[in-house]
Amino acid sequence: MKTRFALPLFACALLNAPHALAGTDLHVKGRITPNACALTMANGGAFDFGTYRSGQINEGAAPRTTSLSLECAREARVAIRLIDNRADTPGYDPDNAGDFTLSTPDGQKTGTFRIGIVEDSAWAGTEKIALVRRLPGEENWSLGATGEHAPVIPNAMYSFQWRQGGVPKPDALSRWRVSLSANVNLATDIDPGKALDFDGSATVELHYL
């Protein structure tokens, strides 16, 4: 919204009026502050898979879960986006939708991990909410799938709407919570005779819409 003032024209009229008195300046000031929202992730955002024998972790290691919650000072339309912090690792494949990079401390790729939104875990207070998403390069929002077979896509935008149906779009909410799951998939060419430390990292960005 734009606000316009007719002050310049009014000032000109005063200057041209007969017997104009000495004037002074008028100032209009204001400030808009962003809605304060905070993301909180349980367990410090860590999904710890512990220690496994070689080959075991790809043979049915249970997903690890944690919760992600949002609290805002007032209702706001926001979205989250996950960024792979290891996207510059040699062997990274941007065409593998849903894959984030696992690597060793010295930067060697060791596999991938996937983040999912646990089915029926999204709530705003006591009301269930629906996931919507906008894929990279797209302008429109669509309904997002949940569960282990619908991983979060790196760089895509995710938000929530009330479950009344209609056109998929983010709704203004003051709070929500959701459960995230993580699965790992180590590369098949890893030397089984060597101990291996691996980890992955992603940033959860908060965007005001």
PyRosetta script that sets phi, psi and omega in degrees:
from pyrosetta import init, pose_from_sequence

init()
pose = pose_from_sequence("MKTRFALPLFACALLNAPHALAGTDLHVKGRITPNACALTMANGGAFDFGTYRSGQINEGAAPRTTSLSLECAREARVAIRLIDNRADTPGYDPDNAGDFTLSTPDGQKTGTFRIGIVEDSAWAGTEKIALVRRLPGEENWSLGATGEHAPVIPNAMYSFQWRQGGVPKPDALSRWRVSLSANVNLATDIDPGKALDFDGSATVELHYL")
pose.set_psi(1, 134.9)
pose.set_omega(1, 178.5)
pose.set_phi(2, -107.8)
pose.set_psi(2, 138.9)
pose.set_omega(2, 176.7)
pose.set_phi(3, -115.2)
pose.set_psi(3, 129.1)
pose.set_omega(3, -178.0)
pose.set_phi(4, -119.4)
pose.set_psi(4, 143.1)
pose.set_omega(4, 178.9)
pose.set_phi(5, -116.9)
pose.set_psi(5, 145.9)
pose.set_omega(5, 179.1)
pose.set_phi(6, -96.6)
pose.set_psi(6, 26.0)
pose.set_omega(6, -176.3)
pose.set_phi(7, -62.5)
pose.set_psi(7, -41.8)
pose.set_omega(7, -178.7)
pose.set_phi(8, -59.7)
pose.set_psi(8, -42.1)
pose.set_omega(8, 180.0)
pose.set_phi(9, -65.7)
pose.set_psi(9, -40.5)
pose.set_omega(9, 179.4)
pose.set_phi(10, -64.2)
pose.set_psi(10, -40.0)
pose.set_omega(10, 179.2)
pose.set_phi(11, -65.4)
pose.set_psi(11, -38.3)
pose.set_omega(11, 179.1)
pose.set_phi(12, -63.9)
pose.set_psi(12, -40.0)
pose.set_omega(12, 179.2)
pose.set_phi(13, -63.6)
pose.set_psi(13, -37.6)
pose.set_omega(13, 178.5)
pose.set_phi(14, -65.7)
pose.set_psi(14, -41.4)
pose.set_omega(14, -177.7)
pose.set_phi(15, -65.6)
pose.set_psi(15, -31.7)
pose.set_omega(15, -178.3)
pose.set_phi(16, -90.4)
pose.set_psi(16, -8.3)
pose.set_omega(16, -179.6)
pose.set_phi(17, -75.7)
pose.set_psi(17, 145.8)
pose.set_omega(17, 178.2)
pose.set_phi(18, -68.1)
pose.set_psi(18, 144.0)
pose.set_omega(18, 176.5)
pose.set_phi(19, 59.8)
pose.set_psi(19, 36.5)
pose.set_omega(19, 178.5)
pose.set_phi(20, -66.1)
pose.set_psi(20, 137.1)
pose.set_omega(20, 179.2)
pose.set_phi(21, -85.8)
pose.set_psi(21, 160.2)
pose.set_omega(21, 176.7)
pose.set_phi(22, -61.7)
pose.set_psi(22, 138.0)
pose.set_omega(22, -176.0)
pose.set_phi(23, -114.6)
pose.set_psi(23, -174.0)
pose.set_omega(23, 177.4)
pose.set_phi(24, -142.2)
pose.set_psi(24, 170.5)
pose.set_omega(24, -176.8)
pose.set_phi(25, -87.2)
pose.set_psi(25, 150.7)
pose.set_omega(25, 174.3)
pose.set_phi(26, -116.9)
pose.set_psi(26, 135.0)
pose.set_omega(26, -178.9)
pose.set_phi(27, -123.9)
pose.set_psi(27, 138.1)
pose.set_omega(27, 174.0)
pose.set_phi(28, -116.2)
pose.set_psi(28, 123.5)
pose.set_omega(28, -176.8)
pose.set_phi(29, -129.8)
pose.set_psi(29, 159.9)
pose.set_omega(29, 175.9)
pose.set_phi(30, -174.1)
pose.set_psi(30, 171.5)
pose.set_omega(30, 178.9)
pose.set_phi(31, -151.2)
pose.set_psi(31, 137.4)
pose.set_omega(31, 175.5)
pose.set_phi(32, -111.4)
pose.set_psi(32, 125.8)
pose.set_omega(32, 178.3)
pose.set_phi(33, -104.9)
pose.set_psi(33, 144.5)
pose.set_omega(33, 179.7)
pose.set_phi(34, -67.8)
pose.set_psi(34, 151.2)
pose.set_omega(34, 175.2)
pose.set_phi(35, -63.7)
pose.set_psi(35, 128.5)
pose.set_omega(35, -176.8)
pose.set_phi(36, -82.0)
pose.set_psi(36, 112.5)
pose.set_omega(36, 175.9)
pose.set_phi(37, -123.6)
pose.set_psi(37, 146.5)
pose.set_omega(37, -179.1)
pose.set_phi(38, -133.1)
pose.set_psi(38, 133.3)
pose.set_omega(38, 174.0)
pose.set_phi(39, -95.2)
pose.set_psi(39, 138.6)
pose.set_omega(39, 177.1)
pose.set_phi(40, -132.2)
pose.set_psi(40, 131.7)
pose.set_omega(40, 178.2)
pose.set_phi(41, -120.7)
pose.set_psi(41, 130.2)
pose.set_omega(41, -179.9)
pose.set_phi(42, -67.1)
pose.set_psi(42, 157.9)
pose.set_omega(42, 178.7)
pose.set_phi(43, 60.3)
pose.set_psi(43, 23.7)
pose.set_omega(43, -179.3)
pose.set_phi(44, 66.0)
pose.set_psi(44, 17.2)
pose.set_omega(44, -179.5)
pose.set_phi(45, 78.5)
pose.set_psi(45, 13.9)
pose.set_omega(45, -176.0)
pose.set_phi(46, -97.5)
pose.set_psi(46, 135.7)
pose.set_omega(46, 171.1)
pose.set_phi(47, -112.5)
pose.set_psi(47, 101.6)
pose.set_omega(47, -173.0)
pose.set_phi(48, -98.3)
pose.set_psi(48, 117.4)
pose.set_omega(48, 179.5)
pose.set_phi(49, -93.8)
pose.set_psi(49, -0.4)
pose.set_omega(49, 175.2)
pose.set_phi(50, 66.1)
pose.set_psi(50, -148.9)
pose.set_omega(50, -175.6)
pose.set_phi(51, -113.3)
pose.set_psi(51, 133.5)
pose.set_omega(51, 178.7)
pose.set_phi(52, -130.7)
pose.set_psi(52, 155.6)
pose.set_omega(52, 168.9)
pose.set_phi(53, -75.7)
pose.set_psi(53, 154.3)
pose.set_omega(53, -177.6)
pose.set_phi(54, -54.8)
pose.set_psi(54, 131.1)
pose.set_omega(54, 177.8)
pose.set_phi(55, 90.0)
pose.set_psi(55, -20.1)
pose.set_omega(55, -176.1)
pose.set_phi(56, -72.3)
pose.set_psi(56, -35.7)
pose.set_omega(56, -171.3)
pose.set_phi(57, -66.0)
pose.set_psi(57, -27.0)
pose.set_omega(57, 177.3)
pose.set_phi(58, -86.2)
pose.set_psi(58, -1.6)
pose.set_omega(58, -175.7)
pose.set_phi(59, -106.8)
pose.set_psi(59, 41.8)
pose.set_omega(59, 173.2)
pose.set_phi(60, 106.5)
pose.set_psi(60, 25.3)
pose.set_omega(60, 173.9)
pose.set_phi(61, -61.5)
pose.set_psi(61, 129.4)
pose.set_omega(61, -176.5)
pose.set_phi(62, -65.5)
pose.set_psi(62, 142.5)
pose.set_omega(62, 176.1)
pose.set_phi(63, -60.5)
pose.set_psi(63, 150.1)
pose.set_omega(63, 173.2)
pose.set_phi(64, -100.2)
pose.set_psi(64, 143.6)
pose.set_omega(64, -177.5)
pose.set_phi(65, -127.2)
pose.set_psi(65, 156.0)
pose.set_omega(65, 172.4)
pose.set_phi(66, -154.9)
pose.set_psi(66, 170.8)
pose.set_omega(66, -177.3)
pose.set_phi(67, -109.7)
pose.set_psi(67, 147.2)
pose.set_omega(67, 175.3)
pose.set_phi(68, -124.5)
pose.set_psi(68, 129.3)
pose.set_omega(68, -178.1)
pose.set_phi(69, -133.0)
pose.set_psi(69, 153.9)
pose.set_omega(69, 178.8)
pose.set_phi(70, -124.9)
pose.set_psi(70, 136.0)
pose.set_omega(70, 174.1)
pose.set_phi(71, -130.9)
pose.set_psi(71, 128.1)
pose.set_omega(71, 179.0)
pose.set_phi(72, -122.4)
pose.set_psi(72, 152.3)
pose.set_omega(72, 177.7)
pose.set_phi(73, -65.7)
pose.set_psi(73, -29.1)
pose.set_omega(73, 175.6)
pose.set_phi(74, -153.9)
pose.set_psi(74, 171.8)
pose.set_omega(74, -176.6)
pose.set_phi(75, -59.3)
pose.set_psi(75, 138.1)
pose.set_omega(75, -177.7)
pose.set_phi(76, -150.6)
pose.set_psi(76, 148.3)
pose.set_omega(76, 173.6)
pose.set_phi(77, -92.3)
pose.set_psi(77, 112.4)
pose.set_omega(77, -177.6)
pose.set_phi(78, -133.5)
pose.set_psi(78, 165.7)
pose.set_omega(78, 175.5)
pose.set_phi(79, -144.0)
pose.set_psi(79, 158.6)
pose.set_omega(79, 174.2)
pose.set_phi(80, -114.8)
pose.set_psi(80, 154.4)
pose.set_omega(80, 177.2)
pose.set_phi(81, -140.9)
pose.set_psi(81, 134.2)
pose.set_omega(81, 179.1)
pose.set_phi(82, -100.9)
pose.set_psi(82, 127.5)
pose.set_omega(82, -179.0)
pose.set_phi(83, -112.5)
pose.set_psi(83, 128.7)
pose.set_omega(83, 177.7)
pose.set_phi(84, -75.8)
pose.set_psi(84, 113.5)
pose.set_omega(84, -179.4)
pose.set_phi(85, -76.2)
pose.set_psi(85, -5.4)
pose.set_omega(85, 178.8)
pose.set_phi(86, -114.5)
pose.set_psi(86, 25.0)
pose.set_omega(86, -177.3)
pose.set_phi(87, -66.5)
pose.set_psi(87, -16.7)
pose.set_omega(87, 178.8)
pose.set_phi(88, -91.3)
pose.set_psi(88, 6.2)
pose.set_omega(88, 178.6)
pose.set_phi(89, -70.0)
pose.set_psi(89, 133.9)
pose.set_omega(89, 176.2)
pose.set_phi(90, -55.1)
pose.set_psi(90, 133.3)
pose.set_omega(90, -178.1)
pose.set_phi(91, 97.1)
pose.set_psi(91, -4.3)
pose.set_omega(91, 178.3)
pose.set_phi(92, -64.1)
pose.set_psi(92, 133.6)
pose.set_omega(92, -178.9)
pose.set_phi(93, -119.9)
pose.set_psi(93, 103.5)
pose.set_omega(93, -178.2)
pose.set_phi(94, -67.1)
pose.set_psi(94, -13.6)
pose.set_omega(94, -179.1)
pose.set_phi(95, -84.0)
pose.set_psi(95, -9.9)
pose.set_omega(95, 177.1)
pose.set_phi(96, -83.9)
pose.set_psi(96, 86.5)
pose.set_omega(96, -175.2)
pose.set_phi(97, -60.2)
pose.set_psi(97, 130.8)
pose.set_omega(97, 178.1)
pose.set_phi(98, 92.8)
pose.set_psi(98, -8.2)
pose.set_omega(98, -178.0)
pose.set_phi(99, -93.5)
pose.set_psi(99, 129.5)
pose.set_omega(99, 169.1)
pose.set_phi(100, -108.3)
pose.set_psi(100, 156.7)
pose.set_omega(100, -170.2)
pose.set_phi(101, -88.5)
pose.set_psi(101, 133.6)
pose.set_omega(101, 166.2)
pose.set_phi(102, -102.2)
pose.set_psi(102, 141.1)
pose.set_omega(102, 179.6)
pose.set_phi(103, -149.1)
pose.set_psi(103, 165.8)
pose.set_omega(103, 175.4)
pose.set_phi(104, -83.1)
pose.set_psi(104, 167.8)
pose.set_omega(104, 178.1)
pose.set_phi(105, -58.1)
pose.set_psi(105, -25.5)
pose.set_omega(105, 179.6)
pose.set_phi(106, -93.1)
pose.set_psi(106, 10.8)
pose.set_omega(106, 170.7)
pose.set_phi(107, 90.8)
pose.set_psi(107, 15.3)
pose.set_omega(107, 177.6)
pose.set_phi(108, -91.4)
pose.set_psi(108, 129.8)
pose.set_omega(108, -179.5)
pose.set_phi(109, -66.2)
pose.set_psi(109, 133.0)
pose.set_omega(109, -179.4)
pose.set_phi(110, -120.1)
pose.set_psi(110, -2.7)
pose.set_omega(110, -178.9)
pose.set_phi(111, 153.0)
pose.set_psi(111, -156.7)
pose.set_omega(111, -177.6)
pose.set_phi(112, -138.9)
pose.set_psi(112, 163.2)
pose.set_omega(112, 169.6)
pose.set_phi(113, -135.0)
pose.set_psi(113, 157.3)
pose.set_omega(113, 179.6)
pose.set_phi(114, -126.9)
pose.set_psi(114, 142.2)
pose.set_omega(114, 176.2)
pose.set_phi(115, -109.3)
pose.set_psi(115, 131.4)
pose.set_omega(115, 177.3)
pose.set_phi(116, -125.3)
pose.set_psi(116, 159.8)
pose.set_omega(116, 173.6)
pose.set_phi(117, -100.2)
pose.set_psi(117, 118.5)
pose.set_omega(117, -175.0)
pose.set_phi(118, -60.7)
pose.set_psi(118, 135.1)
pose.set_omega(118, -176.8)
pose.set_phi(119, -60.4)
pose.set_psi(119, 136.9)
pose.set_omega(119, 178.2)
pose.set_phi(120, 58.9)
pose.set_psi(120, 31.0)
pose.set_omega(120, -179.5)
pose.set_phi(121, -107.2)
pose.set_psi(121, -0.9)
pose.set_omega(121, -175.9)
pose.set_phi(122, -92.2)
pose.set_psi(122, 122.7)
pose.set_omega(122, -177.8)
pose.set_phi(123, -136.4)
pose.set_psi(123, 145.8)
pose.set_omega(123, 168.1)
pose.set_phi(124, -118.5)
pose.set_psi(124, 99.5)
pose.set_omega(124, -171.8)
pose.set_phi(125, 66.4)
pose.set_psi(125, -119.4)
pose.set_omega(125, 178.9)
pose.set_phi(126, -102.7)
pose.set_psi(126, 8.5)
pose.set_omega(126, -177.8)
pose.set_phi(127, -108.5)
pose.set_psi(127, 135.3)
pose.set_omega(127, 174.0)
pose.set_phi(128, -72.7)
pose.set_psi(128, 145.8)
pose.set_omega(128, 179.1)
pose.set_phi(129, -127.6)
pose.set_psi(129, 160.5)
pose.set_omega(129, -176.1)
pose.set_phi(130, -107.1)
pose.set_psi(130, 144.0)
pose.set_omega(130, 179.3)
pose.set_phi(131, -81.3)
pose.set_psi(131, 135.1)
pose.set_omega(131, 171.1)
pose.set_phi(132, -126.6)
pose.set_psi(132, 154.1)
pose.set_omega(132, -178.2)
pose.set_phi(133, -144.2)
pose.set_psi(133, 158.6)
pose.set_omega(133, 173.8)
pose.set_phi(134, -132.1)
pose.set_psi(134, 115.9)
pose.set_omega(134, -175.9)
pose.set_phi(135, -74.9)
pose.set_psi(135, 156.4)
pose.set_omega(135, 179.0)
pose.set_phi(136, -55.8)
pose.set_psi(136, 133.9)
pose.set_omega(136, 178.9)
pose.set_phi(137, 84.6)
pose.set_psi(137, -4.0)
pose.set_omega(137, 179.7)
pose.set_phi(138, -105.1)
pose.set_psi(138, 157.0)
pose.set_omega(138, -179.7)
pose.set_phi(139, -103.4)
pose.set_psi(139, -27.8)
pose.set_omega(139, -174.7)
pose.set_phi(140, -96.6)
pose.set_psi(140, 151.9)
pose.set_omega(140, 176.5)
pose.set_phi(141, -90.9)
pose.set_psi(141, 151.8)
pose.set_omega(141, 176.3)
pose.set_phi(142, -138.1)
pose.set_psi(142, 162.1)
pose.set_omega(142, 176.6)
pose.set_phi(143, -65.5)
pose.set_psi(143, 136.8)
pose.set_omega(143, -179.7)
pose.set_phi(144, -100.6)
pose.set_psi(144, 144.0)
pose.set_omega(144, 177.4)
pose.set_phi(145, -88.1)
pose.set_psi(145, 154.2)
pose.set_omega(145, 178.2)
pose.set_phi(146, -123.3)
pose.set_psi(146, 170.6)
pose.set_omega(146, -179.6)
pose.set_phi(147, 104.1)
pose.set_psi(147, 169.7)
pose.set_omega(147, -173.2)
pose.set_phi(148, -67.2)
pose.set_psi(148, -20.3)
pose.set_omega(148, -179.6)
pose.set_phi(149, -94.6)
pose.set_psi(149, 10.7)
pose.set_omega(149, 178.5)
pose.set_phi(150, -131.4)
pose.set_psi(150, 74.4)
pose.set_omega(150, -175.4)
pose.set_phi(151, -69.2)
pose.set_psi(151, 154.4)
pose.set_omega(151, 173.8)
pose.set_phi(152, -68.0)
pose.set_psi(152, 132.5)
pose.set_omega(152, -178.6)
pose.set_phi(153, -88.1)
pose.set_psi(153, 126.4)
pose.set_omega(153, 176.4)
pose.set_phi(154, -55.1)
pose.set_psi(154, 137.3)
pose.set_omega(154, 176.4)
pose.set_phi(155, 74.5)
pose.set_psi(155, -2.5)
pose.set_omega(155, 174.2)
pose.set_phi(156, -80.6)
pose.set_psi(156, 156.1)
pose.set_omega(156, 179.1)
pose.set_phi(157, -98.8)
pose.set_psi(157, 135.3)
pose.set_omega(157, -180.0)
pose.set_phi(158, -126.5)
pose.set_psi(158, 136.6)
pose.set_omega(158, 178.4)
pose.set_phi(159, -147.6)
pose.set_psi(159, -170.1)
pose.set_omega(159, -175.7)
pose.set_phi(160, -137.4)
pose.set_psi(160, 153.1)
pose.set_omega(160, 174.9)
pose.set_phi(161, -137.7)
pose.set_psi(161, 159.3)
pose.set_omega(161, 174.2)
pose.set_phi(162, -63.0)
pose.set_psi(162, 155.7)
pose.set_omega(162, -170.8)
pose.set_phi(163, -92.1)
pose.set_psi(163, 39.4)
pose.set_omega(163, 177.4)
pose.set_phi(164, -89.5)
pose.set_psi(164, -0.7)
pose.set_omega(164, -176.8)
pose.set_phi(165, 84.5)
pose.set_psi(165, -157.3)
pose.set_omega(165, -177.8)
pose.set_phi(166, 88.1)
pose.set_psi(166, -165.6)
pose.set_omega(166, -177.7)
pose.set_phi(167, -68.5)
pose.set_psi(167, 128.4)
pose.set_omega(167, 178.4)
pose.set_phi(168, -63.4)
pose.set_psi(168, 123.6)
pose.set_omega(168, 178.7)
pose.set_phi(169, -164.4)
pose.set_psi(169, 152.2)
pose.set_omega(169, 177.3)
pose.set_phi(170, -67.5)
pose.set_psi(170, 137.1)
pose.set_omega(170, 173.8)
pose.set_phi(171, -101.5)
pose.set_psi(171, 156.2)
pose.set_omega(171, 177.1)
pose.set_phi(172, -77.7)
pose.set_psi(172, 120.1)
pose.set_omega(172, -179.1)
pose.set_phi(173, -129.8)
pose.set_psi(173, 150.3)
pose.set_omega(173, 177.3)
pose.set_phi(174, -94.4)
pose.set_psi(174, -19.0)
pose.set_omega(174, 177.9)
pose.set_phi(175, -160.9)
pose.set_psi(175, 151.0)
pose.set_omega(175, 169.2)
pose.set_phi(176, -156.4)
pose.set_psi(176, 164.0)
pose.set_omega(176, 175.8)
pose.set_phi(177, -143.7)
pose.set_psi(177, 151.2)
pose.set_omega(177, -177.0)
pose.set_phi(178, -153.2)
pose.set_psi(178, 154.4)
pose.set_omega(178, 176.0)
pose.set_phi(179, -103.1)
pose.set_psi(179, 134.6)
pose.set_omega(179, 177.8)
pose.set_phi(180, -109.7)
pose.set_psi(180, 145.8)
pose.set_omega(180, 175.9)
pose.set_phi(181, -122.1)
pose.set_psi(181, 153.1)
pose.set_omega(181, 178.3)
pose.set_phi(182, -129.8)
pose.set_psi(182, 135.3)
pose.set_omega(182, 173.4)
pose.set_phi(183, -125.1)
pose.set_psi(183, 144.6)
pose.set_omega(183, 178.4)
pose.set_phi(184, -116.4)
pose.set_psi(184, 151.6)
pose.set_omega(184, 178.0)
pose.set_phi(185, -140.4)
pose.set_psi(185, 102.2)
pose.set_omega(185, -178.8)
pose.set_phi(186, -79.3)
pose.set_psi(186, 150.6)
pose.set_omega(186, 178.8)
pose.set_phi(187, -62.8)
pose.set_psi(187, 148.4)
pose.set_omega(187, -176.8)
pose.set_phi(188, -79.8)
pose.set_psi(188, -13.8)
pose.set_omega(188, -177.2)
pose.set_phi(189, -96.4)
pose.set_psi(189, 15.2)
pose.set_omega(189, 178.1)
pose.set_phi(190, -70.5)
pose.set_psi(190, 136.9)
pose.set_omega(190, 179.2)
pose.set_phi(191, -65.1)
pose.set_psi(191, 114.0)
pose.set_omega(191, -177.6)
pose.set_phi(192, -71.6)
pose.set_psi(192, -11.2)
pose.set_omega(192, -178.4)
pose.set_phi(193, -91.6)
pose.set_psi(193, 2.9)
pose.set_omega(193, -177.4)
pose.set_phi(194, -120.6)
pose.set_psi(194, 143.3)
pose.set_omega(194, 172.2)
pose.set_phi(195, -70.4)
pose.set_psi(195, 146.8)
pose.set_omega(195, -174.7)
pose.set_phi(196, -143.0)
pose.set_psi(196, 126.1)
pose.set_omega(196, 170.2)
pose.set_phi(197, -100.2)
pose.set_psi(197, 134.4)
pose.set_omega(197, 179.3)
pose.set_phi(198, -139.8)
pose.set_psi(198, 153.8)
pose.set_omega(198, 173.0)
pose.set_phi(199, -158.1)
pose.set_psi(199, 166.9)
pose.set_omega(199, 176.0)
pose.set_phi(200, -137.7)
pose.set_psi(200, 161.4)
pose.set_omega(200, -176.4)
pose.set_phi(201, -147.5)
pose.set_psi(201, 136.6)
pose.set_omega(201, 175.7)
pose.set_phi(202, -140.7)
pose.set_psi(202, 145.5)
pose.set_omega(202, 176.6)
pose.set_phi(203, -98.6)
pose.set_psi(203, 132.2)
pose.set_omega(203, 174.7)
pose.set_phi(204, -97.4)
pose.set_psi(204, 108.1)
pose.set_omega(204, -179.8)
pose.set_phi(205, -91.0)
pose.set_psi(205, 144.1)
pose.set_omega(205, 175.0)
pose.set_phi(206, -108.3)
pose.set_psi(206, 125.0)
pose.set_omega(206, -178.2)
pose.set_phi(207, -118.1)
pose.set_psi(207, 131.6)
pose.set_omega(207, 173.2)
pose.set_phi(208, -88.5)
pose.set_psi(208, 128.5)
pose.set_omega(208, -175.3)
pose.set_phi(209, -98.5)
pose.dump_pdb("model.pdb")
